[in-house]
Amino acid sequence: MVSRNVPAQPRGKPSGLPFDAKFTDIAKRAGLREPLTYGGVEHKRYPLEAVGCGCAFVDYDNDGWIDILLLSGSRLDGSAKDASNRLYKNNRNGTFSDVTAQAGLLRSGWASAVCVGDYNNDGFDDLFITYYGQNVLYRNNGDGTFTDVTRQSGLIHPDSRWGSGCAFLDYNRDGWLDLFVANYFDFDLRHAPEFGSSMYCAWQGVPVHCGPRGFTMLPLALYRNNGDGTFTDVSESSGICTAHRGYAMTVAAADFDNDGWPDIYVACDSTPSLLFHNNHDGTFTEVGLESGVALNEDGAEQAGMGVAVGDYLPNGNLDILKTHFTDDTSILYRNLGGGRFEDATYQSGLGVETRFISWGAGMADLDNDGLPDLFIGTGGIYPEVAAKIPRYPMKTPRVVFRNLGDGKFEELLAEAGPAIAEPHASRGCAFGDFDNDGDIDILIVNLNEPPSLLRNDNSGRNYWLKVKLIGTHSNRSAIGARVTARYGGRVQTQEVLSQSSFYSANDLRLHFGLGVETTADLEIRWPDGARQTLAKVKANQILTVRELAAPRAN
Amino acid sequence: MWPVLFLLLEASAQHQAALLAYKQHKFPDAVAQFTEALKTEQPGTAEYQESVLLLGQSLFLESKYADAIPWLEKATAGNSPPEAAYMLGNACLLTQQSDRAVSAFARLFQVSPNSAAAHLTTARMMMHKDLDTEAAKQARLALEIDPRIPEAHFLLGEVAIYHADFDDAIVELKKEIALNAGFAMAHYRLGDAYGRLEKWDEAMAPLERSVWLNPNYSGPFILLGKGYLRRKELANAEGVLRHALLLDPQNVSAHYVLGQTLMQEDKPNEAKKEFDRWRELKGNN
């Protein structure tokens, strides 16, 4: 993984403004006690052990309370045969119950990412999980169980691959969710280069596991949903696999250029990140460099693991936060409109933090003041370096940047509660309101430890609004639907995404903090382009909006 | 007579073997051979002096800096090529012996060992070895001796930028310019410091001065390009970036920033050429 080796910018004086959101890790008392196995602890021989996996907040049983899915890895020595992904049902009282076995989701292996979407439009969100090996599509049967339908859906791939990010999206706007799948690089445990064996296998003078440089990049894949439970591989005809490649990681599919069609952003490690512009005709054109989201402002590559999508200014355009390596900043791309972005990292104040390897990320209004904040989960990848160089530990704290307005952020070191400073080797994180109390909580994957469940105890009086969308002639999950909220002179846009953060899936309900405003005007743009407006929607509620039955003329 | 002649011939052969090993870059062998040769070579002879010098250099090239120092000091006490003082100075730096390094570099650069110049040249050599904190100390020592010595404040400014102390950098660089207004790099780095603080309005003037003083270095042109782009003066940005690429056609950053400028000017076809060139230079096709 590449780093620019840049020093952190000076922090400046703290604003002194109170921050109403305080996070406490309640995972243990919530029943999330099982350690998440992922590779060796003292020694990671191969990159497979180090990259880790994602998690999801997903309401799999449609009871209005989001449940938890935690992916899992394994151990090379075979000592973790019982390690499995875990599904936890929300008991609605701050606790969760492990229902993995009943749900049919017990599975060992090296899971990477999860993306969520109702691919068969039966009203229940399904799961696609990427693996080192073979990816899996789990159809939600609607009765608390899932069935592995990978083969019958046509998603089996003939060779073993290291699957990375994925996203359900309706790229052709036919009402059915299609599937985009990324791969990290061509890696085979049977023939992998050995630890410390080349120039790509050392960091800070210490021998480490190899990669990604030195490995071959793999093509990406796009599968069109046939509407009958099966998919057709359209990777070539769509232009996806013939385009530029990278060491692909997290995927975020959203309409980044405001033309009404979903585009696909792929964070890539050590190589230019990719933005596939939807040409509206079943094909895509890769425009990462042209759009300004492939590199930093100087044209330098960065590590590129996680992606947060949101509207931080807010001004109605979707911006992108991408997370990176230690001795480097995460990067904030401000959407200029017209499909162009600029690197706003230093202007926004994010340059003050370069200490940690950053993974999962969210652009969410943590204190409900009407301005989306930033949260980043961090963690090391080289235990061998951590053992020799204390400056690069494996377990590192979380990072919170509060939005000050006017495009500026301030890092909060102690103001967001005790859970922020707790060090872990974290990876994916998911954002959602598991206790339905009107604020954003955070689920975090910690390698070789139990997960963290950060409950947000918001002490302020700011108002909020949560919007749950249900498609009727659009896909039922409403993935790709966009909500623009107007409140107190501000306009903020969000889209329902199948994946973001690092390899993770958030609560599909869109959460808006409204500050002191008690109502908001909402404009909903459904995936097929139809629009619906709702005026003066009252704050402090979870509003369910069903797409109008008949498609409106665009 | 014959045993003496035999010894002389053998000593000479030993020296030749050591020399051969040195020339073949077999430095461990050269160390062993010169060490052996010095047991029989007569001090004061040309052979002896050469053995001392090349033993010191072999040890240095073997990264055995502490072992190299006494031999290099002996070599530089008499007539020796400049490399000896260079290696001695660096060996002292790498073994944290700053005072001895100052003496060595003073000899190398033919200045008095107690002079401001000796400390400043040592500071510059320290910067090459990423010993920036030590370099700053030496630069301050230079200024204590001669507050008007050129480039000491510049070096302090560079160190401050490296540590992201941009406000300090601006102070030092302005002091340098007050003493040394014709120093293009100082103006460039002042512009750089302002740019890193996102104070592009303040950055532009020093950057312009830098290129007026030295139109042959691409760095300030590229930074000017970034500044113009940030201020949405796109035609100016395009102009300076194209000029930067005339000076430095393989600069990936210039190609990228020019590409972004062209995109904002709504010249996508020209932008694509720049991005394609970026990919070519990066081996990223």
Interface residues (C-beta under 8 A of the other chain):
Chain A: P7 A8 Q9 P10 H244 T271 P272 L289 E290 G292 L295 E297 D298 G299 A300 E301 R340 E342 Y346 Q347
Chain B: Y162 H163 A164 D165 F166 D167 R196 E198 K226 V252 S253 H255 Y256 V257 G259 Q260 M263 Q264 P268 A271 K272 F275 W278 R279 K282 N284
